[in-house]
Amino acid sequence: MEIQDIQWFNYANEVHYRKVLLVYLATLLHKKNKKHRSKPRWHIKPFLKERRVHGHWHCLTSGLQLTNSELYQNFIRMSASTFEELVCVVGPKIKRFPSRPDILSVGEVLTATLRYLASGESMMSIMYSFRIGKATVSKLILQCCEVLWDTLNKKVLVVPVTNKWAKIAAEFENKWQVPNCVGSIDGKHIIHQAFANSGSENYNYKGSHSIILLAMCDASYNFTIVDIGAAGRCSDGGVFSNSEMGKGFFQNNLNFPTAKDIDSASGPISYYALGDEAFPLLTNRMRPYPGRGKRKLPFNESIFNYRLSRGRRTIENTFGIMASKWRIFRKPIIAGQNTVEAITKAAVVLHNFIKMSENNAGVRYCSGPLDIELDQNNQWRTEEMGALRPVHQLGTNTYSANAKLTRNKLKDYFSSEGAVAFQYERL
């Protein structure tokens, strides 16, 4: 072996020895620090242990339920009887099996979730008020909202059956003087904080991030069909075309009743839903006549647009009632995508569930452009505030001759047999 090889061999051994020594010293230091590391001071933070003494569920909600029904209803947006009914329906699915003495009860989980939706407060605020851990609050809100949707959606949303559509159409004609109408369609942006790694996927034309709630409602401000979760950058018309709801309209397989004669000289008129210019004109979906600005509409077309707008504002009022009750929709929701969608779904089914349960309670709702209340016969009474302001023209839509014919039949009907006195006063 040459001298150079011997020197290189000795140098390599020395470097290897130093590496082994450094690893050994680091191991000893780690063991020493681990040995002297202090143990956790508590398994649960002390202020969380005071939940049964100072938490909202134990010291506030239970007391209000027994002593002040009005404040209790303001706190969780429903009466005590409705809350107990809701507990019976969803309780078995959100029950937490006990693994320690301080397990959360069904009522506590549901109340915390309802308060989060009703107040629009952050999850940290719910943590402090209910004395529940932050991670637990986040998980239980998501879980509870998903259970509310899974349990209630088939009970409170409309199953597309012919006799139910006929009942809704009769109600529309009775309350809003719009014959053969099975509902009103529109979209609402649910504003939220930008999702992680989402880029501009949910960035809408208003300059915020959102998902879209596309919904149809009946004449009494109940949701009937909903589509939730489309990206905020999409238009209402695009969401409608790609949704199951829209496909049902295009394929005409929603089981609407057959065309009905409404004493029009033009013959029977098919059943349809109402919407603004963002949606296409179909035989089963009506939109206003286009033309504003330079083009002045003929008088009978203006009457049609007013009567249609009077009927379609029901969906605007439905959104207004929901956002007024569940104020989490008044500002951006700080949560992940799954949680935001679950919150929206839960709010939709809770809106219908509470209205159906408290239909005769005489509760007054403030819903924006229309003032709504119950009269002495427990029927909805409205004070006319004019038609909704229509959206700007979004371009032309291709439509079939049958759709155009149906709209013209309605136009003629609203100006002759179906005319009402107030339509001329409004115009």
Legacy VTK file of the C-alpha trace (Angstrom):
# vtk DataFile Version 3.0
C-alpha trace
ASCII
DATASET POLYDATA
POINTS 427 float
0.000 0.000 0.000
1.362 3.409 -0.951
1.844 6.247 1.537
-0.941 8.362 -0.031
-3.431 5.525 0.320
-2.528 5.041 3.982
-3.046 8.775 4.693
-6.435 8.775 2.979
-7.541 5.683 4.926
-6.604 7.293 8.256
-8.456 10.514 7.335
-11.645 8.614 6.445
-11.585 6.713 9.713
-11.159 9.957 11.640
-14.170 11.607 9.897
-16.307 8.518 10.547
-15.276 8.511 14.220
-16.272 12.162 14.589
-19.713 11.524 13.044
-20.355 8.600 15.380
-19.284 10.692 18.357
-21.598 13.574 17.405
-24.570 11.219 17.030
-23.827 9.642 20.411
-23.585 13.028 22.155
-26.835 14.226 20.548
-28.604 11.072 21.766
-27.387 11.586 25.320
-28.489 15.228 25.279
-31.955 14.285 23.986
-32.401 11.663 26.717
-31.334 14.141 29.370
-33.797 16.802 28.170
-36.582 14.224 27.907
-35.912 13.042 31.439
-36.136 16.514 32.945
-39.050 17.715 30.750
-42.001 18.794 32.877
-45.193 16.807 32.595
-48.404 18.455 31.308
-50.141 20.443 34.017
-53.630 19.340 32.987
-55.448 16.990 30.651
-58.204 19.590 30.155
-57.733 23.331 30.523
-59.198 24.548 33.829
-61.716 26.989 32.339
-63.145 24.176 30.186
-63.788 22.120 33.324
-66.163 24.888 34.455
-68.550 24.163 31.584
-71.282 22.823 33.862
-71.097 25.955 36.028
-70.423 28.812 33.609
-71.175 27.384 30.152
-74.068 28.846 28.143
-75.907 25.546 27.913
-75.999 24.954 31.675
-76.271 28.475 33.104
-78.102 30.428 30.362
-80.002 28.339 27.816
-81.692 26.028 30.313
-82.804 28.996 32.409
-84.194 30.925 29.428
-86.097 27.854 28.275
-88.016 27.812 31.550
-88.343 31.520 32.315
-88.309 33.602 29.126
-89.486 31.985 25.902
-88.996 35.164 23.851
-85.309 35.518 24.726
-84.823 31.776 24.285
-86.228 31.987 20.770
-83.986 34.953 20.023
-80.963 33.021 21.309
-81.288 29.915 19.096
-83.927 31.140 16.597
-86.617 28.608 17.472
-89.094 27.919 20.225
-88.447 25.419 23.018
-90.991 22.968 21.602
-89.393 23.112 18.135
-85.968 22.580 19.694
-87.161 19.511 21.573
-88.690 18.162 18.371
-85.388 18.739 16.577
-83.475 16.953 19.352
-85.732 13.916 18.957
-85.152 13.860 15.195
-81.369 14.330 15.032
-80.356 13.338 18.568
-79.589 9.667 17.903
-77.122 10.619 15.147
-75.165 13.272 17.062
-75.104 11.456 20.401
-71.530 11.210 21.672
-70.836 7.879 23.368
-69.342 8.501 26.815
-65.644 7.900 27.264
-65.228 10.269 30.211
-67.518 11.945 32.771
-67.706 15.381 31.105
-69.169 14.100 27.809
-71.142 16.661 25.753
-74.900 16.088 25.663
-77.028 16.151 22.502
-78.716 19.388 23.582
-75.363 21.035 24.230
-73.953 20.096 20.818
-77.103 21.203 18.980
-77.401 24.481 20.926
-73.765 25.397 20.260
-74.272 24.752 16.534
-77.514 26.753 16.371
-75.945 29.644 18.270
-73.011 29.657 15.857
-75.401 29.895 12.897
-77.707 32.426 14.578
-75.082 34.864 15.856
-72.452 34.732 13.132
-69.770 34.653 15.825
-66.425 32.923 15.358
-65.757 29.397 16.566
-63.399 30.870 19.177
-66.310 32.867 20.585
-68.397 29.699 20.825
-65.476 28.031 22.599
-65.372 30.714 25.292
-69.135 30.977 25.785
-69.907 27.246 25.878
-66.571 26.219 27.482
-65.856 23.650 24.764
-62.397 23.086 23.250
-61.627 24.855 19.974
-60.917 21.664 18.014
-64.061 20.080 19.458
-66.193 23.074 18.422
-64.924 22.880 14.849
-65.623 19.146 14.604
-69.040 19.202 16.253
-70.317 22.084 14.086
-69.343 20.233 10.900
-70.756 16.949 12.193
-74.008 18.500 13.448
-74.622 20.419 10.199
-74.075 17.283 8.132
-76.486 15.331 10.354
-79.118 18.089 10.079
-78.954 17.937 6.287
-78.925 14.141 6.052
-81.841 13.823 8.475
-84.099 16.668 7.378
-83.630 17.187 3.633
-86.038 14.402 2.636
-88.567 15.588 5.213
-88.692 19.314 4.400
-87.724 19.611 0.714
-90.153 18.792 -2.076
-90.121 15.395 -3.724
-90.916 16.047 -7.415
-94.392 14.530 -7.520
-97.158 15.878 -9.744
-99.769 16.485 -7.037
-97.301 18.479 -4.907
-96.410 20.736 -7.843
-100.131 21.275 -8.490
-100.634 22.301 -4.850
-97.738 24.781 -5.024
-99.121 26.224 -8.278
-102.543 26.755 -6.693
-100.889 28.576 -3.800
-98.931 30.823 -6.191
-102.102 31.747 -8.031
-103.949 32.445 -4.772
-101.242 34.591 -3.157
-99.410 36.167 -6.077
-101.926 35.890 -8.941
-99.455 33.968 -11.126
-101.211 30.907 -12.624
-99.528 27.551 -13.275
-96.346 28.661 -11.468
-94.514 25.941 -9.517
-91.786 28.098 -7.995
-89.248 30.903 -8.270
-85.533 30.336 -8.964
-82.461 32.414 -8.147
-78.924 32.096 -6.828
-77.288 33.497 -3.676
-73.561 33.920 -3.064
-72.434 32.471 0.283
-69.407 34.622 1.122
-66.469 32.922 2.814
-62.772 33.347 3.475
-60.612 32.091 0.604
-60.127 28.337 0.807
-56.573 27.019 1.021
-54.922 26.472 -2.393
-58.145 27.476 -4.212
-56.683 30.404 -6.151
-59.408 32.346 -7.954
-61.741 29.349 -8.267
-64.362 30.904 -5.980
-63.600 34.581 -6.714
-66.838 36.236 -7.877
-67.680 39.424 -9.755
-68.362 41.246 -6.478
-64.723 40.909 -5.462
-65.155 38.246 -2.780
-64.867 34.477 -2.492
-68.112 32.506 -2.445
-69.992 29.350 -3.235
-73.424 29.539 -4.854
-76.728 28.457 -3.351
-79.089 27.897 -6.293
-82.613 27.443 -4.986
-86.268 27.284 -5.936
-89.024 28.181 -3.462
-92.804 28.005 -3.174
-95.298 30.810 -2.580
-94.847 30.695 1.218
-91.053 31.199 1.247
-90.115 27.537 1.697
-87.211 26.051 -0.256
-88.282 23.256 -2.587
-85.172 22.325 -4.627
-81.585 23.431 -3.939
-78.150 22.997 -5.491
-75.237 23.957 -3.218
-71.507 24.228 -3.755
-70.883 25.677 -7.230
-67.852 27.982 -7.485
-68.575 31.692 -7.046
-66.939 32.606 -10.365
-69.787 30.875 -12.243
-72.908 32.710 -13.378
-76.371 31.752 -12.190
-77.257 30.583 -15.687
-74.134 28.428 -15.902
-74.777 26.872 -12.501
-78.399 26.217 -13.491
-77.416 24.501 -16.744
-74.902 22.195 -15.027
-76.992 21.370 -11.957
-79.360 18.446 -11.503
-82.157 20.991 -11.123
-81.351 22.561 -14.490
-81.058 19.173 -16.191
-84.504 18.354 -14.861
-85.896 21.490 -16.502
-84.098 20.937 -19.815
-85.177 17.304 -19.990
-88.637 18.146 -18.626
-88.595 15.211 -16.184
-89.572 16.956 -12.923
-93.117 15.565 -13.149
-94.848 18.919 -13.589
-98.613 18.635 -14.219
-99.817 18.683 -17.798
-100.755 21.997 -19.410
-103.821 23.615 -17.890
-106.340 26.025 -19.396
-106.408 29.272 -17.366
-109.363 30.828 -19.219
-107.013 32.264 -21.803
-108.165 32.788 -25.359
-104.850 31.317 -26.557
-105.456 27.893 -25.033
-103.833 25.856 -22.231
-100.533 26.945 -20.678
-97.875 24.568 -19.368
-96.598 24.711 -15.778
-93.396 26.708 -15.279
-90.986 28.277 -12.790
-90.044 31.960 -12.669
-86.607 33.587 -12.866
-84.710 36.644 -14.048
-82.687 37.240 -17.218
-79.768 35.197 -15.905
-81.684 32.007 -16.748
-82.758 30.686 -20.159
-86.315 30.844 -21.465
-87.885 27.376 -21.631
-91.420 26.096 -21.908
-91.237 25.255 -18.183
-89.193 28.292 -17.089
-90.258 31.885 -17.754
-88.049 34.986 -17.829
-88.904 38.667 -18.482
-89.056 40.266 -21.894
-85.651 41.841 -22.660
-85.270 45.499 -23.426
-84.329 48.403 -21.259
-82.607 51.664 -21.957
-83.041 52.641 -25.615
-85.811 50.136 -26.313
-89.089 50.937 -24.621
-91.203 47.888 -23.909
-94.814 47.733 -25.141
-97.356 48.193 -22.374
-98.506 44.556 -22.313
-94.876 43.336 -22.085
-94.258 45.747 -19.208
-97.314 44.310 -17.434
-95.969 40.793 -17.969
-92.558 41.768 -16.571
-94.168 43.336 -13.501
-96.396 40.327 -12.813
-93.478 37.932 -13.295
-91.241 40.054 -11.057
-93.958 40.102 -8.413
-93.951 36.322 -8.370
-90.197 35.748 -8.583
-89.370 38.024 -5.658
-90.564 35.217 -3.391
-87.117 33.637 -3.735
-85.454 36.960 -2.869
-87.616 37.177 0.244
-86.774 33.564 1.120
-83.054 34.341 0.991
-83.694 37.466 3.068
-85.588 35.558 5.764
-82.871 32.904 5.959
-80.041 35.461 6.239
-82.004 37.470 8.807
-82.488 34.401 11.003
-79.047 32.805 10.482
-76.711 35.780 10.624
-73.654 33.767 9.804
-74.504 34.731 6.199
-74.131 38.458 6.995
-70.311 38.304 6.805
-67.606 36.005 5.399
-67.625 32.531 6.924
-64.214 31.526 8.256
-64.132 27.773 7.700
-63.056 25.107 5.234
-64.980 24.212 2.084
-66.708 21.161 3.550
-67.818 23.155 6.593
-69.137 26.095 4.529
-71.195 23.755 2.349
-72.477 21.879 5.406
-73.468 25.171 7.094
-75.408 26.257 3.991
-77.208 22.920 3.744
-78.096 22.983 7.436
-79.460 26.544 7.197
-81.701 25.581 4.252
-83.324 22.611 5.972
-83.581 24.450 9.316
-85.339 27.329 7.528
-88.035 24.953 6.254
-88.195 22.893 9.427
-88.781 25.906 11.695
-91.362 27.468 9.360
-93.302 24.219 9.167
-93.131 23.670 12.938
-94.048 27.236 13.846
-96.463 27.973 11.008
-99.204 29.126 13.393
-96.988 30.961 15.866
-97.602 34.361 14.310
-93.901 35.148 13.969
-93.149 38.278 11.976
-90.300 38.252 9.469
-88.581 41.227 7.896
-87.498 40.217 4.422
-86.254 43.260 2.571
-88.358 44.601 -0.290
-91.568 43.025 0.975
-93.089 43.443 4.430
-94.580 40.108 5.489
-96.706 39.197 8.471
-99.607 36.994 9.472
-103.123 38.360 9.527
-105.877 37.393 11.965
-106.574 34.199 10.021
-102.914 33.127 10.175
-102.513 33.796 6.458
-99.559 35.642 4.997
-100.417 39.297 4.364
-98.229 41.464 2.172
-97.849 45.189 1.751
-96.962 45.923 -1.845
-93.585 47.646 -2.268
-93.310 47.412 -6.035
-91.549 44.842 -8.170
-87.932 43.851 -7.727
-85.372 45.834 -9.652
-84.494 43.601 -12.635
-80.899 42.690 -13.375
-79.039 44.215 -16.319
-79.435 42.562 -19.692
-76.997 39.673 -19.947
-77.262 39.062 -23.672
-79.608 37.020 -25.781
-80.713 33.484 -25.008
-81.807 31.032 -27.653
-85.186 29.550 -26.951
-87.691 27.385 -28.728
-90.843 28.553 -30.478
-92.927 26.744 -27.841
-91.261 28.700 -25.016
-91.899 31.961 -26.833
-95.509 30.950 -27.430
-96.030 30.121 -23.734
-94.659 33.501 -22.681
-96.865 35.303 -25.193
-99.917 33.424 -23.879
-99.137 34.595 -20.356
-98.575 38.134 -21.614
-102.004 38.179 -23.240
-103.617 36.621 -20.159
-102.136 39.225 -17.778
-103.484 42.024 -19.981
-106.998 40.581 -20.387
-108.707 37.858 -18.326
-106.007 37.727 -15.656
-105.577 41.474 -15.182
-105.622 42.879 -11.628
-106.280 46.496 -10.664
-102.965 47.189 -8.940
-100.850 46.296 -11.994
-101.911 49.511 -13.734
-101.212 51.569 -10.616
-97.677 50.171 -10.407
-96.960 50.989 -14.026
LINES 1 428
427 0 1 2 3 4 5 6 7 8 9 10 11 12 13 14 15 16 17 18 19 20 21 22 23 24 25 26 27 28 29 30 31 32 33 34 35 36 37 38 39 40 41 42 43 44 45 46 47 48 49 50 51 52 53 54 55 56 57 58 59 60 61 62 63 64 65 66 67 68 69 70 71 72 73 74 75 76 77 78 79 80 81 82 83 84 85 86 87 88 89 90 91 92 93 94 95 96 97 98 99 100 101 102 103 104 105 106 107 108 109 110 111 112 113 114 115 116 117 118 119 120 121 122 123 124 125 126 127 128 129 130 131 132 133 134 135 136 137 138 139 140 141 142 143 144 145 146 147 148 149 150 151 152 153 154 155 156 157 158 159 160 161 162 163 164 165 166 167 168 169 170 171 172 173 174 175 176 177 178 179 180 181 182 183 184 185 186 187 188 189 190 191 192 193 194 195 196 197 198 199 200 201 202 203 204 205 206 207 208 209 210 211 212 213 214 215 216 217 218 219 220 221 222 223 224 225 226 227 228 229 230 231 232 233 234 235 236 237 238 239 240 241 242 243 244 245 246 247 248 249 250 251 252 253 254 255 256 257 258 259 260 261 262 263 264 265 266 267 268 269 270 271 272 273 274 275 276 277 278 279 280 281 282 283 284 285 286 287 288 289 290 291 292 293 294 295 296 297 298 299 300 301 302 303 304 305 306 307 308 309 310 311 312 313 314 315 316 317 318 319 320 321 322 323 324 325 326 327 328 329 330 331 332 333 334 335 336 337 338 339 340 341 342 343 344 345 346 347 348 349 350 351 352 353 354 355 356 357 358 359 360 361 362 363 364 365 366 367 368 369 370 371 372 373 374 375 376 377 378 379 380 381 382 383 384 385 386 387 388 389 390 391 392 393 394 395 396 397 398 399 400 401 402 403 404 405 406 407 408 409 410 411 412 413 414 415 416 417 418 419 420 421 422 423 424 425 426
